[in-house]
Amino acid sequence: MLREKVEGVLDKVRPLLQRDGGDVELVDVQDDGVVKVKLTGACSGCPMSTMTLKNAIEETIKNEVPEIKSVEQVS
């Protein structure tokens, strides 16, 4: 259920990333409230990817799914 909520939020964020040639893939939602994502496309090599991850993806997920504590990028 938590995974589905996170996927729903990522679907809202994706158009912003796709507009710039990137995307985000959900890798895992852990029981401790940590979400693992993989940035793909233009986002994977972008120097601003950390800021995108924290300011756009993590903030949006935490606002809409309060059970989530953090979002981490995996390669």
PQR file with spaces between the fields and no chain letter, atoms N, CA, C, O and H, PARSE charges and radii, in Angstrom:
ATOM       1  N    MET     1       0.821   -1.191    0.000 -0.4000 1.5000
ATOM       2  CA   MET     1       0.000    0.000    0.000 -0.0000 2.0000
ATOM       3  C    MET     1       0.868    1.260    0.000  0.5500 1.7000
ATOM       4  O    MET     1       0.594    2.202   -0.743 -0.5500 1.4000
ATOM       5  N    LEU     2       1.904    1.278    0.823 -0.4000 1.5000
ATOM       6  CA   LEU     2       2.809    2.419    0.877 -0.0000 2.0000
ATOM       7  C    LEU     2       3.515    2.608   -0.462  0.5500 1.7000
ATOM       8  O    LEU     2       3.684    3.731   -0.937 -0.5500 1.4000
ATOM       9  H    LEU     2       2.127    0.512    1.427  0.4000 1.0000
ATOM      10  N    ARG     3       3.920    1.499   -1.057 -0.4000 1.5000
ATOM      11  CA   ARG     3       4.586    1.570   -2.366 -0.0000 2.0000
ATOM      12  C    ARG     3       3.672    2.209   -3.418  0.5500 1.7000
ATOM      13  O    ARG     3       4.126    3.008   -4.238 -0.5500 1.4000
ATOM      14  H    ARG     3       3.783    0.587   -0.671  0.4000 1.0000
ATOM      15  N    GLU     4       2.394    1.857   -3.391 -0.4000 1.5000
ATOM      16  CA   GLU     4       1.448    2.419   -4.351 -0.0000 2.0000
ATOM      17  C    GLU     4       1.285    3.923   -4.147  0.5500 1.7000
ATOM      18  O    GLU     4       1.174    4.677   -5.113 -0.5500 1.4000
ATOM      19  H    GLU     4       2.025    1.209   -2.726  0.4000 1.0000
ATOM      20  N    LYS     5       1.270    4.356   -2.881 -0.4000 1.5000
ATOM      21  CA   LYS     5       1.171    5.791   -2.596 -0.0000 2.0000
ATOM      22  C    LYS     5       2.380    6.538   -3.149  0.5500 1.7000
ATOM      23  O    LYS     5       2.242    7.597   -3.759 -0.5500 1.4000
ATOM      24  H    LYS     5       1.361    3.743   -2.096  0.4000 1.0000
ATOM      25  N    VAL     6       3.562    5.975   -2.928 -0.4000 1.5000
ATOM      26  CA   VAL     6       4.785    6.616   -3.410 -0.0000 2.0000
ATOM      27  C    VAL     6       4.788    6.656   -4.939  0.5500 1.7000
ATOM      28  O    VAL     6       5.158    7.672   -5.529 -0.5500 1.4000
ATOM      29  H    VAL     6       3.674    5.114   -2.432  0.4000 1.0000
ATOM      30  N    GLU     7       4.384    5.570   -5.580 -0.4000 1.5000
ATOM      31  CA   GLU     7       4.309    5.543   -7.049 -0.0000 2.0000
ATOM      32  C    GLU     7       3.373    6.638   -7.556  0.5500 1.7000
ATOM      33  O    GLU     7       3.666    7.295   -8.554 -0.5500 1.4000
ATOM      34  H    GLU     7       4.083    4.745   -5.101  0.4000 1.0000
ATOM      35  N    GLY     8       2.243    6.834   -6.867 -0.4000 1.5000
ATOM      36  CA   GLY     8       1.297    7.870   -7.257 -0.0000 2.0000
ATOM      37  C    GLY     8       1.910    9.256   -7.197  0.5500 1.7000
ATOM      38  O    GLY     8       1.663   10.085   -8.073 -0.5500 1.4000
ATOM      39  H    GLY     8       2.005    6.300   -6.056  0.4000 1.0000
ATOM      40  N    VAL     9       2.702    9.510   -6.175 -0.4000 1.5000
ATOM      41  CA   VAL     9       3.374   10.805   -6.049 -0.0000 2.0000
ATOM      42  C    VAL     9       4.440   10.953   -7.131  0.5500 1.7000
ATOM      43  O    VAL     9       4.584   12.024   -7.720 -0.5500 1.4000
ATOM      44  H    VAL     9       2.902    8.836   -5.463  0.4000 1.0000
ATOM      45  N    LEU    10       5.180    9.895   -7.392 -0.4000 1.5000
ATOM      46  CA   LEU    10       6.198    9.958   -8.444 -0.0000 2.0000
ATOM      47  C    LEU    10       5.569   10.241   -9.799  0.5500 1.7000
ATOM      48  O    LEU    10       6.169   10.920  -10.632 -0.5500 1.4000
ATOM      49  H    LEU    10       5.063    9.024   -6.914  0.4000 1.0000
ATOM      50  N    ASP    11       4.359    9.725  -10.028 -0.4000 1.5000
ATOM      51  CA   ASP    11       3.661   10.000  -11.281 -0.0000 2.0000
ATOM      52  C    ASP    11       3.361   11.483  -11.433  0.5500 1.7000
ATOM      53  O    ASP    11       3.268   11.985  -12.553 -0.5500 1.4000
ATOM      54  H    ASP    11       3.871    9.173   -9.351  0.4000 1.0000
ATOM      55  N    LYS    12       3.208   12.185  -10.318 -0.4000 1.5000
ATOM      56  CA   LYS    12       2.979   13.639  -10.365 -0.0000 2.0000
ATOM      57  C    LYS    12       4.267   14.405  -10.650  0.5500 1.7000
ATOM      58  O    LYS    12       4.234   15.466  -11.273 -0.5500 1.4000
ATOM      59  H    LYS    12       3.283   11.777   -9.408  0.4000 1.0000
ATOM      60  N    VAL    13       5.398   13.874  -10.197 -0.4000 1.5000
ATOM      61  CA   VAL    13       6.698   14.534  -10.357 -0.0000 2.0000
ATOM      62  C    VAL    13       7.300   14.255  -11.732  0.5500 1.7000
ATOM      63  O    VAL    13       8.028   15.085  -12.277 -0.5500 1.4000
ATOM      64  H    VAL    13       5.425   13.013   -9.690  0.4000 1.0000
ATOM      65  N    ARG    14       6.996   13.091  -12.286 -0.4000 1.5000
ATOM      66  CA   ARG    14       7.619   12.651  -13.546 -0.0000 2.0000
ATOM      67  C    ARG    14       7.536   13.669  -14.681  0.5500 1.7000
ATOM      68  O    ARG    14       8.538   13.874  -15.365 -0.5500 1.4000
ATOM      69  H    ARG    14       6.405   12.417  -11.844  0.4000 1.0000
ATOM      70  N    PRO    15       6.394   14.317  -14.917 -0.5600 1.5000
ATOM      71  CA   PRO    15       6.348   15.263  -16.042  0.2800 2.0000
ATOM      72  C    PRO    15       7.400   16.370  -15.952  0.5500 1.7000
ATOM      73  O    PRO    15       7.911   16.815  -16.980 -0.5500 1.4000
ATOM      74  N    LEU    16       7.722   16.812  -14.760 -0.4000 1.5000
ATOM      75  CA   LEU    16       8.754   17.837  -14.598 -0.0000 2.0000
ATOM      76  C    LEU    16      10.115   17.304  -15.026  0.5500 1.7000
ATOM      77  O    LEU    16      10.885   18.004  -15.683 -0.5500 1.4000
ATOM      78  H    LEU    16       7.307   16.451  -13.925  0.4000 1.0000
ATOM      79  N    LEU    17      10.406   16.065  -14.650 -0.4000 1.5000
ATOM      80  CA   LEU    17      11.682   15.453  -15.015 -0.0000 2.0000
ATOM      81  C    LEU    17      11.733   15.124  -16.503  0.5500 1.7000
ATOM      82  O    LEU    17      12.750   15.342  -17.162 -0.5500 1.4000
ATOM      83  H    LEU    17       9.781   15.496  -14.116  0.4000 1.0000
ATOM      84  N    GLN    18      10.633   14.602  -17.022 -0.4000 1.5000
ATOM      85  CA   GLN    18      10.587   14.200  -18.425 -0.0000 2.0000
ATOM      86  C    GLN    18      10.691   15.397  -19.359  0.5500 1.7000
ATOM      87  O    GLN    18      11.184   15.273  -20.481 -0.5500 1.4000
ATOM      88  H    GLN    18       9.807   14.426  -16.486  0.4000 1.0000
ATOM      89  N    ARG    19      10.232   16.546  -18.903 -0.4000 1.5000
ATOM      90  CA   ARG    19      10.323   17.760  -19.712 -0.0000 2.0000
ATOM      91  C    ARG    19      11.788   18.093  -20.023  0.5500 1.7000
ATOM      92  O    ARG    19      12.100   18.667  -21.066 -0.5500 1.4000
ATOM      93  H    ARG    19       9.831   16.647  -17.992  0.4000 1.0000
ATOM      94  N    ASP    20      12.676   17.720  -19.097 -0.4000 1.5000
ATOM      95  CA   ASP    20      14.102   17.978  -19.284 -0.0000 2.0000
ATOM      96  C    ASP    20      14.872   16.737  -19.731  0.5500 1.7000
ATOM      97  O    ASP    20      16.102   16.729  -19.699 -0.5500 1.4000
ATOM      98  H    ASP    20      12.423   17.253  -18.250  0.4000 1.0000
ATOM      99  N    GLY    21      14.162   15.696  -20.145 -0.4000 1.5000
ATOM     100  CA   GLY    21      14.810   14.501  -20.672 -0.0000 2.0000
ATOM     101  C    GLY    21      15.196   13.469  -19.630  0.5500 1.7000
ATOM     102  O    GLY    21      15.978   12.562  -19.915 -0.5500 1.4000
ATOM     103  H    GLY    21      13.163   15.703  -20.171  0.4000 1.0000
ATOM     104  N    GLY    22      14.657   13.593  -18.425 -0.4000 1.5000
ATOM     105  CA   GLY    22      14.978   12.645  -17.363 -0.0000 2.0000
ATOM     106  C    GLY    22      13.763   11.880  -16.902  0.5500 1.7000
ATOM     107  O    GLY    22      12.679   12.001  -17.471 -0.5500 1.4000
ATOM     108  H    GLY    22      14.022   14.330  -18.193  0.4000 1.0000
ATOM     109  N    ASP    23      13.955   11.088  -15.862 -0.4000 1.5000
ATOM     110  CA   ASP    23      12.858   10.323  -15.277 -0.0000 2.0000
ATOM     111  C    ASP    23      13.326    9.783  -13.927  0.5500 1.7000
ATOM     112  O    ASP    23      14.500    9.889  -13.572 -0.5500 1.4000
ATOM     113  H    ASP    23      14.836   10.989  -15.399  0.4000 1.0000
ATOM     114  N    VAL    24      12.394    9.207  -13.191 -0.4000 1.5000
ATOM     115  CA   VAL    24      12.709    8.608  -11.900 -0.0000 2.0000
ATOM     116  C    VAL    24      12.059    7.238  -11.840  0.5500 1.7000
ATOM     117  O    VAL    24      10.923    7.052  -12.275 -0.5500 1.4000
ATOM     118  H    VAL    24      11.440    9.120  -13.479  0.4000 1.0000
ATOM     119  N    GLU    25      12.794    6.287  -11.297 -0.4000 1.5000
ATOM     120  CA   GLU    25      12.315    4.905  -11.170 -0.0000 2.0000
ATOM     121  C    GLU    25      12.308    4.530   -9.688  0.5500 1.7000
ATOM     122  O    GLU    25      13.309    4.707   -8.994 -0.5500 1.4000
ATOM     123  H    GLU    25      13.718    6.438  -10.943  0.4000 1.0000
ATOM     124  N    LEU    26      11.186    4.016   -9.211 -0.4000 1.5000
ATOM     125  CA   LEU    26      11.098    3.566   -7.825 -0.0000 2.0000
ATOM     126  C    LEU    26      11.785    2.216   -7.704  0.5500 1.7000
ATOM     127  O    LEU    26      11.438    1.264   -8.404 -0.5500 1.4000
ATOM     128  H    LEU    26      10.373    3.872   -9.775  0.4000 1.0000
ATOM     129  N    VAL    27      12.769    2.140   -6.805 -0.4000 1.5000
ATOM     130  CA   VAL    27      13.518    0.904   -6.597 -0.0000 2.0000
ATOM     131  C    VAL    27      12.964    0.141   -5.398  0.5500 1.7000
ATOM     132  O    VAL    27      12.751   -1.069   -5.473 -0.5500 1.4000
ATOM     133  H    VAL    27      13.051    2.913   -6.236  0.4000 1.0000
ATOM     134  N    ASP    28      12.728    0.857   -4.277 -0.4000 1.5000
ATOM     135  CA   ASP    28      12.293    0.180   -3.069 -0.0000 2.0000
ATOM     136  C    ASP    28      11.655    1.174   -2.109  0.5500 1.7000
ATOM     137  O    ASP    28      12.013    2.351   -2.081 -0.5500 1.4000
ATOM     138  H    ASP    28      12.901    1.840   -4.216  0.4000 1.0000
ATOM     139  N    VAL    29      10.704    0.681   -1.324 -0.4000 1.5000
ATOM     140  CA   VAL    29      10.148    1.425   -0.198 -0.0000 2.0000
ATOM     141  C    VAL    29      10.387    0.540    1.016  0.5500 1.7000
ATOM     142  O    VAL    29       9.786   -0.526    1.143 -0.5500 1.4000
ATOM     143  H    VAL    29      10.413   -0.276   -1.347  0.4000 1.0000
ATOM     144  N    GLN    30      11.266    0.984    1.905 -0.4000 1.5000
ATOM     145  CA   GLN    30      11.652    0.169    3.054 -0.0000 2.0000
ATOM     146  C    GLN    30      10.698    0.394    4.227  0.5500 1.7000
ATOM     147  O    GLN    30      10.026    1.423    4.313 -0.5500 1.4000
ATOM     148  H    GLN    30      11.754    1.851    1.802  0.4000 1.0000
ATOM     149  N    ASP    31      10.655   -0.582    5.120 -0.4000 1.5000
ATOM     150  CA   ASP    31       9.777   -0.519    6.286 -0.0000 2.0000
ATOM     151  C    ASP    31      10.098    0.648    7.214  0.5500 1.7000
ATOM     152  O    ASP    31       9.231    1.104    7.959 -0.5500 1.4000
ATOM     153  H    ASP    31      11.200   -1.417    5.050  0.4000 1.0000
ATOM     154  N    ASP    32      11.345    1.136    7.172 -0.4000 1.5000
ATOM     155  CA   ASP    32      11.746    2.243    8.045 -0.0000 2.0000
ATOM     156  C    ASP    32      11.420    3.617    7.463  0.5500 1.7000
ATOM     157  O    ASP    32      11.811    4.641    8.022 -0.5500 1.4000
ATOM     158  H    ASP    32      12.049    0.765    6.566  0.4000 1.0000
ATOM     159  N    GLY    33      10.700    3.637    6.335 -0.4000 1.5000
ATOM     160  CA   GLY    33      10.277    4.909    5.748 -0.0000 2.0000
ATOM     161  C    GLY    33      11.273    5.511    4.785  0.5500 1.7000
ATOM     162  O    GLY    33      11.165    6.691    4.449 -0.5500 1.4000
ATOM     163  H    GLY    33      10.382    2.805    5.881  0.4000 1.0000
ATOM     164  N    VAL    34      12.237    4.736    4.332 -0.4000 1.5000
ATOM     165  CA   VAL    34      13.216    5.212    3.362 -0.0000 2.0000
ATOM     166  C    VAL    34      12.819    4.717    1.975  0.5500 1.7000
ATOM     167  O    VAL    34      12.561    3.531    1.769 -0.5500 1.4000
ATOM     168  H    VAL    34      12.325    3.778    4.604  0.4000 1.0000
ATOM     169  N    VAL    35      12.776    5.654    1.030 -0.4000 1.5000
ATOM     170  CA   VAL    35      12.450    5.336   -0.359 -0.0000 2.0000
ATOM     171  C    VAL    35      13.745    5.371   -1.164  0.5500 1.7000
ATOM     172  O    VAL    35      14.532    6.309   -1.045 -0.5500 1.4000
ATOM     173  H    VAL    35      12.985    6.617    1.198  0.4000 1.0000
ATOM     174  N    LYS    36      13.958    4.350   -1.978 -0.4000 1.5000
ATOM     175  CA   LYS    36      15.125    4.280   -2.853 -0.0000 2.0000
ATOM     176  C    LYS    36      14.643    4.508   -4.284  0.5500 1.7000
ATOM     177  O    LYS    36      13.737    3.825   -4.762 -0.5500 1.4000
ATOM     178  H    LYS    36      13.318    3.587   -2.075  0.4000 1.0000
ATOM     179  N    VAL    37      15.262    5.480   -4.962 -0.4000 1.5000
ATOM     180  CA   VAL    37      14.903    5.773   -6.344 -0.0000 2.0000
ATOM     181  C    VAL    37      16.158    5.812   -7.205  0.5500 1.7000
ATOM     182  O    VAL    37      17.274    5.988   -6.716 -0.5500 1.4000
ATOM     183  H    VAL    37      15.998    6.035   -4.574  0.4000 1.0000
ATOM     184  N    LYS    38      15.936    5.642   -8.496 -0.4000 1.5000
ATOM     185  CA   LYS    38      17.015    5.754   -9.470 -0.0000 2.0000
ATOM     186  C    LYS    38      16.620    6.833  -10.462  0.5500 1.7000
ATOM     187  O    LYS    38      15.562    6.758  -11.086 -0.5500 1.4000
ATOM     188  H    LYS    38      15.029    5.498   -8.893  0.4000 1.0000
ATOM     189  N    LEU    39      17.478    7.841  -10.604 -0.4000 1.5000
ATOM     190  CA   LEU    39      17.237    8.873  -11.602 -0.0000 2.0000
ATOM     191  C    LEU    39      17.795    8.377  -12.922  0.5500 1.7000
ATOM     192  O    LEU    39      18.905    7.849  -12.971 -0.5500 1.4000
ATOM     193  H    LEU    39      18.338    7.901  -10.097  0.4000 1.0000
ATOM     194  N    THR    40      17.034    8.544  -13.988 -0.4000 1.5000
ATOM     195  CA   THR    40      17.429    8.026  -15.293 -0.0000 2.0000
ATOM     196  C    THR    40      17.416    9.141  -16.329  0.5500 1.7000
ATOM     197  O    THR    40      16.982   10.260  -16.058 -0.5500 1.4000
ATOM     198  H    THR    40      16.132    8.974  -13.948  0.4000 1.0000
ATOM     199  N    GLY    41      17.897    8.812  -17.513 -0.4000 1.5000
ATOM     200  CA   GLY    41      17.930    9.788  -18.599 -0.0000 2.0000
ATOM     201  C    GLY    41      18.857   10.945  -18.266  0.5500 1.7000
ATOM     202  O    GLY    41      19.920   10.747  -17.678 -0.5500 1.4000
ATOM     203  H    GLY    41      18.249    7.902  -17.733  0.4000 1.0000
ATOM     204  N    ALA    42      18.458   12.140  -18.637 -0.4000 1.5000
ATOM     205  CA   ALA    42      19.287   13.322  -18.403 -0.0000 2.0000
ATOM     206  C    ALA    42      19.530   13.555  -16.918  0.5500 1.7000
ATOM     207  O    ALA    42      20.541   14.152  -16.550 -0.5500 1.4000
ATOM     208  H    ALA    42      17.594   12.300  -19.114  0.4000 1.0000
ATOM     209  N    CYS    43      18.633   13.101  -16.069 -0.4000 1.5000
ATOM     210  CA   CYS    43      18.781   13.303  -14.620 -0.0000 2.0000
ATOM     211  C    CYS    43      19.936   12.506  -14.031  0.5500 1.7000
ATOM     212  O    CYS    43      20.515   12.916  -13.026 -0.5500 1.4000
ATOM     213  H    CYS    43      17.812   12.616  -16.368  0.4000 1.0000
ATOM     214  N    SER    44      20.278   11.378  -14.637 -0.4000 1.5000
ATOM     215  CA   SER    44      21.300   10.511  -14.053 -0.0000 2.0000
ATOM     216  C    SER    44      22.673   11.160  -14.031  0.5500 1.7000
ATOM     217  O    SER    44      23.464   10.876  -13.132 -0.5500 1.4000
ATOM     218  H    SER    44      19.807   11.045  -15.454  0.4000 1.0000
ATOM     219  N    GLY    45      22.978   12.010  -14.979 -0.4000 1.5000
ATOM     220  CA   GLY    45      24.293   12.630  -15.012 -0.0000 2.0000
ATOM     221  C    GLY    45      24.272   14.115  -14.721  0.5500 1.7000
ATOM     222  O    GLY    45      25.302   14.781  -14.831 -0.5500 1.4000
ATOM     223  H    GLY    45      22.335   12.240  -15.710  0.4000 1.0000
ATOM     224  N    CYS    46      23.138   14.636  -14.357 -0.4000 1.5000
ATOM     225  CA   CYS    46      22.985   16.075  -14.153 -0.0000 2.0000
ATOM     226  C    CYS    46      23.623   16.512  -12.833  0.5500 1.7000
ATOM     227  O    CYS    46      23.416   15.869  -11.803 -0.5500 1.4000
ATOM     228  H    CYS    46      22.302   14.095  -14.267  0.4000 1.0000
ATOM     229  N    PRO    47      24.395   17.600  -12.858 -0.5600 1.5000
ATOM     230  CA   PRO    47      24.989   18.084  -11.616  0.2800 2.0000
ATOM     231  C    PRO    47      23.947   18.592  -10.613  0.5500 1.7000
ATOM     232  O    PRO    47      24.250   18.724   -9.427 -0.5500 1.4000
ATOM     233  N    MET    48      22.752   18.873  -11.065 -0.4000 1.5000
ATOM     234  CA   MET    48      21.686   19.354  -10.186 -0.0000 2.0000
ATOM     235  C    MET    48      20.813   18.219   -9.658  0.5500 1.7000
ATOM     236  O    MET    48      19.802   18.472   -9.002 -0.5500 1.4000
ATOM     237  H    MET    48      22.507   18.766  -12.029  0.4000 1.0000
ATOM     238  N    SER    49      21.188   16.981   -9.935 -0.4000 1.5000
ATOM     239  CA   SER    49      20.326   15.846   -9.573 -0.0000 2.0000
ATOM     240  C    SER    49      20.101   15.730   -8.067  0.5500 1.7000
ATOM     241  O    SER    49      19.018   15.331   -7.641 -0.5500 1.4000
ATOM     242  H    SER    49      22.009   16.775  -10.468  0.4000 1.0000
ATOM     243  N    THR    50      21.096   16.069   -7.256 -0.4000 1.5000
ATOM     244  CA   THR    50      20.919   15.993   -5.805 -0.0000 2.0000
ATOM     245  C    THR    50      19.868   16.994   -5.347  0.5500 1.7000
ATOM     246  O    THR    50      19.029   16.685   -4.500 -0.5500 1.4000
ATOM     247  H    THR    50      21.976   16.394   -7.602  0.4000 1.0000
ATOM     248  N    MET    51      19.921   18.192   -5.910 -0.4000 1.5000
ATOM     249  CA   MET    51      18.937   19.206   -5.553 -0.0000 2.0000
ATOM     250  C    MET    51      17.545   18.792   -6.039  0.5500 1.7000
ATOM     251  O    MET    51      16.557   18.990   -5.332 -0.5500 1.4000
ATOM     252  H    MET    51      20.602   18.443   -6.598  0.4000 1.0000
ATOM     253  N    THR    52      17.468   18.227   -7.223 -0.4000 1.5000
ATOM     254  CA   THR    52      16.187   17.735   -7.742 -0.0000 2.0000
ATOM     255  C    THR    52      15.635   16.654   -6.831  0.5500 1.7000
ATOM     256  O    THR    52      14.445   16.643   -6.515 -0.5500 1.4000
ATOM     257  H    THR    52      18.271   18.065   -7.797  0.4000 1.0000
ATOM     258  N    LEU    53      16.500   15.749   -6.413 -0.4000 1.5000
ATOM     259  CA   LEU    53      16.084   14.643   -5.549 -0.0000 2.0000
ATOM     260  C    LEU    53      15.516   15.170   -4.236  0.5500 1.7000
ATOM     261  O    LEU    53      14.436   14.751   -3.818 -0.5500 1.4000
ATOM     262  H    LEU    53      17.467   15.757   -6.670  0.4000 1.0000
ATOM     263  N    LYS    54      16.223   16.075   -3.590 -0.4000 1.5000
ATOM     264  CA   LYS    54      15.808   16.567   -2.275 -0.0000 2.0000
ATOM     265  C    LYS    54      14.669   17.581   -2.365  0.5500 1.7000
ATOM     266  O    LYS    54      13.692   17.477   -1.624 -0.5500 1.4000
ATOM     267  H    LYS    54      17.100   16.416   -3.930  0.4000 1.0000
ATOM     268  N    ASN    55      14.783   18.557   -3.260 -0.4000 1.5000
ATOM     269  CA   ASN    55      13.815   19.653   -3.297 -0.0000 2.0000
ATOM     270  C    ASN    55      12.528   19.322   -4.034  0.5500 1.7000
ATOM     271  O    ASN    55      11.473   19.856   -3.691 -0.5500 1.4000
ATOM     272  H    ASN    55      15.577   18.641   -3.862  0.4000 1.0000
ATOM     273  N    ALA    56      12.586   18.474   -5.014 -0.4000 1.5000
ATOM     274  CA   ALA    56      11.373   18.160   -5.771 -0.0000 2.0000
ATOM     275  C    ALA    56      10.795   16.808   -5.359  0.5500 1.7000
ATOM     276  O    ALA    56       9.645   16.719   -4.928 -0.5500 1.4000
ATOM     277  H    ALA    56      13.443   18.041   -5.292  0.4000 1.0000
ATOM     278  N    ILE    57      11.595   15.768   -5.496 -0.4000 1.5000
ATOM     279  CA   ILE    57      11.085   14.417   -5.278 -0.0000 2.0000
ATOM     280  C    ILE    57      10.827   14.143   -3.794  0.5500 1.7000
ATOM     281  O    ILE    57       9.709   13.794   -3.415 -0.5500 1.4000
ATOM     282  H    ILE    57      12.529   15.840   -5.846  0.4000 1.0000
ATOM     283  N    GLU    58      11.855   14.298   -2.950 -0.4000 1.5000
ATOM     284  CA   GLU    58      11.701   13.973   -1.536 -0.0000 2.0000
ATOM     285  C    GLU    58      10.652   14.859   -0.862  0.5500 1.7000
ATOM     286  O    GLU    58       9.807   14.362   -0.117 -0.5500 1.4000
ATOM     287  H    GLU    58      12.763   14.581   -3.257  0.4000 1.0000
ATOM     288  N    GLU    59      10.701   16.138   -1.115 -0.4000 1.5000
ATOM     289  CA   GLU    59       9.755   17.046   -0.470 -0.0000 2.0000
ATOM     290  C    GLU    59       8.311   16.719   -0.857  0.5500 1.7000
ATOM     291  O    GLU    59       7.422   16.724   -0.005 -0.5500 1.4000
ATOM     292  H    GLU    59      11.388   16.542   -1.721  0.4000 1.0000
ATOM     293  N    THR    60       8.082   16.439   -2.124 -0.4000 1.5000
ATOM     294  CA   THR    60       6.735   16.105   -2.586 -0.0000 2.0000
ATOM     295  C    THR    60       6.249   14.800   -1.964  0.5500 1.7000
ATOM     296  O    THR    60       5.109   14.714   -1.508 -0.5500 1.4000
ATOM     297  H    THR    60       8.804   16.435   -2.816  0.4000 1.0000
ATOM     298  N    ILE    61       7.105   13.789   -1.944 -0.4000 1.5000
ATOM     299  CA   ILE    61       6.714   12.503   -1.357 -0.0000 2.0000
ATOM     300  C    ILE    61       6.407   12.666    0.127  0.5500 1.7000
ATOM     301  O    ILE    61       5.384   12.173    0.604 -0.5500 1.4000
ATOM     302  H    ILE    61       8.031   13.858   -2.315  0.4000 1.0000
ATOM     303  N    LYS    62       7.285   13.354    0.864 -0.4000 1.5000
ATOM     304  CA   LYS    62       7.081   13.508    2.309 -0.0000 2.0000
ATOM     305  C    LYS    62       5.821   14.322    2.630  0.5500 1.7000
ATOM     306  O    LYS    62       5.160   14.070    3.637 -0.5500 1.4000
ATOM     307  H    LYS    62       8.116   13.754    0.477  0.4000 1.0000
ATOM     308  N    ASN    63       5.493   15.287    1.784 -0.4000 1.5000
ATOM     309  CA   ASN    63       4.267   16.065    1.995 -0.0000 2.0000
ATOM     310  C    ASN    63       3.019   15.225    1.799  0.5500 1.7000
ATOM     311  O    ASN    63       2.040   15.388    2.528 -0.5500 1.4000
ATOM     312  H    ASN    63       6.030   15.492    0.966  0.4000 1.0000
ATOM     313  N    GLU    64       3.043   14.333    0.827 -0.4000 1.5000
ATOM     314  CA   GLU    64       1.853   13.551    0.495 -0.0000 2.0000
ATOM     315  C    GLU    64       1.791   12.194    1.183  0.5500 1.7000
ATOM     316  O    GLU    64       0.712   11.620    1.330 -0.5500 1.4000
ATOM     317  H    GLU    64       3.838   14.201    0.234  0.4000 1.0000
ATOM     318  N    VAL    65       2.940   11.679    1.603 -0.4000 1.5000
ATOM     319  CA   VAL    65       3.000   10.388    2.291 -0.0000 2.0000
ATOM     320  C    VAL    65       3.837   10.581    3.557  0.5500 1.7000
ATOM     321  O    VAL    65       5.037   10.303    3.552 -0.5500 1.4000
ATOM     322  H    VAL    65       3.817   12.145    1.484  0.4000 1.0000
ATOM     323  N    PRO    66       3.211   11.059    4.647 -0.5600 1.5000
ATOM     324  CA   PRO    66       3.959   11.416    5.854  0.2800 2.0000
ATOM     325  C    PRO    66       4.753   10.274    6.491  0.5500 1.7000
ATOM     326  O    PRO    66       5.661   10.525    7.283 -0.5500 1.4000
ATOM     327  N    GLU    67       4.428    9.036    6.160 -0.4000 1.5000
ATOM     328  CA   GLU    67       5.166    7.900    6.708 -0.0000 2.0000
ATOM     329  C    GLU    67       6.602    7.832    6.182  0.5500 1.7000
ATOM     330  O    GLU    67       7.457    7.178    6.778 -0.5500 1.4000
ATOM     331  H    GLU    67       3.690    8.832    5.516  0.4000 1.0000
ATOM     332  N    ILE    68       6.856    8.507    5.068 -0.4000 1.5000
ATOM     333  CA   ILE    68       8.180    8.467    4.454 -0.0000 2.0000
ATOM     334  C    ILE    68       9.106    9.445    5.171  0.5500 1.7000
ATOM     335  O    ILE    68       8.762   10.609    5.374 -0.5500 1.4000
ATOM     336  H    ILE    68       6.160    9.038    4.583  0.4000 1.0000
ATOM     337  N    LYS    69      10.283    8.957    5.548 -0.4000 1.5000
ATOM     338  CA   LYS    69      11.261    9.753    6.278 -0.0000 2.0000
ATOM     339  C    LYS    69      12.302   10.395    5.361  0.5500 1.7000
ATOM     340  O    LYS    69      12.723   11.528    5.593 -0.5500 1.4000
ATOM     341  H    LYS    69      10.563    8.012    5.383  0.4000 1.0000
ATOM     342  N    SER    70      12.717    9.663    4.311 -0.4000 1.5000
ATOM     343  CA   SER    70      13.720   10.208    3.403 -0.0000 2.0000
ATOM     344  C    SER    70      13.674    9.481    2.063  0.5500 1.7000
ATOM     345  O    SER    70      13.107    8.396    1.938 -0.5500 1.4000
ATOM     346  H    SER    70      12.374    8.743    4.123  0.4000 1.0000
ATOM     347  N    VAL    71      14.284   10.110    1.076 -0.4000 1.5000
ATOM     348  CA   VAL    71      14.401    9.530   -0.257 -0.0000 2.0000
ATOM     349  C    VAL    71      15.886    9.519   -0.605  0.5500 1.7000
ATOM     350  O    VAL    71      16.570   10.536   -0.485 -0.5500 1.4000
ATOM     351  H    VAL    71      14.744   10.991    1.177  0.4000 1.0000
ATOM     352  N    GLU    72      16.373    8.366   -1.034 -0.4000 1.5000
ATOM     353  CA   GLU    72      17.788    8.208   -1.373 -0.0000 2.0000
ATOM     354  C    GLU    72      17.930    7.733   -2.804  0.5500 1.7000
ATOM     355  O    GLU    72      17.125    6.949   -3.307 -0.5500 1.4000
ATOM     356  H    GLU    72      15.818    7.540   -1.131  0.4000 1.0000
ATOM     357  N    GLN    73      18.975    8.230   -3.444 -0.4000 1.5000
ATOM     358  CA   GLN    73      19.267    7.840   -4.810 -0.0000 2.0000
ATOM     359  C    GLN    73      20.186    6.629   -4.818  0.5500 1.7000
ATOM     360  O    GLN    73      21.151    6.565   -4.056 -0.5500 1.4000
ATOM     361  H    GLN    73      19.628    8.867   -3.035  0.4000 1.0000
ATOM     362  N    VAL    74      19.883    5.678   -5.675 -0.4000 1.5000
ATOM     363  CA   VAL    74      20.755    4.529   -5.903 -0.0000 2.0000
ATOM     364  C    VAL    74      21.183    4.534   -7.359  0.5500 1.7000
ATOM     365  O    VAL    74      20.524    5.134   -8.208 -0.5500 1.4000
ATOM     366  H    VAL    74      19.099    5.730   -6.294  0.4000 1.0000
ATOM     367  N    SER    75      22.292    3.860   -7.642 -0.4000 1.5000
ATOM     368  CA   SER    75      22.756    3.844   -9.039 -0.0000 2.0000
ATOM     369  C    SER    75      22.473    2.524   -9.694  0.5500 1.7000
ATOM     370  O    SER    75      22.795    2.335  -10.867 -0.5500 1.4000
ATOM     371  H    SER    75      22.827    3.372   -6.952  0.4000 1.0000
